[in-house]
Amino acid sequence: MPRFEKLFEPFDIPPVHLKNRIVMTPLFTGYAHESGEASVLTLEHYRRIAAGGPSMIVVANVSVDPD
């Protein structure tokens, strides 16, 4: 029996269905612009992390709407 078999099993946090149990928590990188907008470096950072296969990535220090 594999040691971490549950890690790769699907998981539900209703209403969200996750393909596995790998989640990246927020991490301050300082890549966003001072205004809080995502920079090209911010987007590239998360693109590379997503390519690794986590089911959920919680982003940090990027504003969606200034209000």
C-alpha positions as CSV (number, residue, x, y, z in Angstrom):
1,M,0.0,0.0,0.0
2,P,1.5,3.4,-1.0
3,R,2.4,5.6,2.0
4,F,0.5,8.7,0.8
5,E,-2.3,7.2,-1.3
6,K,-5.0,9.6,0.2
7,L,-2.9,12.6,-1.1
8,F,-3.9,11.9,-4.7
9,E,-7.6,11.0,-4.0
10,P,-10.3,13.5,-5.0
11,F,-11.8,15.6,-2.2
12,D,-14.9,17.7,-1.9
13,I,-15.3,21.0,-0.1
14,P,-18.8,21.7,-1.2
15,P,-19.5,23.1,-3.7
16,V,-15.9,22.7,-4.9
17,H,-14.6,19.3,-6.1
18,L,-10.8,19.0,-5.9
19,K,-8.9,16.5,-8.1
20,N,-6.4,15.7,-5.3
21,R,-5.6,16.9,-1.8
22,I,-2.6,19.0,-2.8
23,V,-3.2,22.7,-1.8
24,M,-0.7,25.6,-2.0
25,T,-1.2,28.0,0.8
26,P,-0.6,31.8,0.4
27,L,3.1,32.7,0.1
28,F,4.4,36.3,0.0
29,T,6.8,36.7,-2.9
30,G,6.7,40.4,-3.4
31,Y,6.1,39.9,-7.1
32,A,2.9,42.1,-7.4
33,H,3.0,45.7,-8.3
34,E,2.9,48.3,-5.4
35,S,-0.7,49.0,-6.5
36,G,-1.6,45.3,-5.7
37,E,-2.1,44.3,-9.3
38,A,-0.6,41.1,-10.5
39,S,2.6,41.5,-12.5
40,V,3.9,39.3,-15.3
41,L,6.2,37.7,-12.7
42,T,3.2,37.0,-10.4
43,L,1.3,35.3,-13.2
44,E,4.3,33.2,-14.3
45,H,4.9,32.1,-10.7
46,Y,1.4,30.8,-10.4
47,R,1.4,29.3,-13.9
48,R,4.4,27.2,-13.0
49,I,3.0,26.1,-9.7
50,A,-0.3,25.1,-11.4
51,A,1.6,23.1,-14.0
52,G,2.8,20.9,-11.1
53,G,-0.8,19.7,-10.4
54,P,-2.1,21.0,-7.2
55,S,-5.9,21.0,-7.0
56,M,-6.1,24.5,-5.3
57,I,-3.8,27.5,-5.1
58,V,-4.6,30.3,-2.6
59,V,-3.0,33.5,-3.9
60,A,-1.5,36.2,-1.8
61,N,-0.9,40.0,-2.1
62,V,-2.9,40.6,-5.3
63,S,-6.0,42.7,-5.3
64,V,-8.9,41.8,-7.5
65,D,-10.8,45.1,-7.1
66,P,-9.5,48.3,-5.4
67,D,-12.9,48.7,-3.7
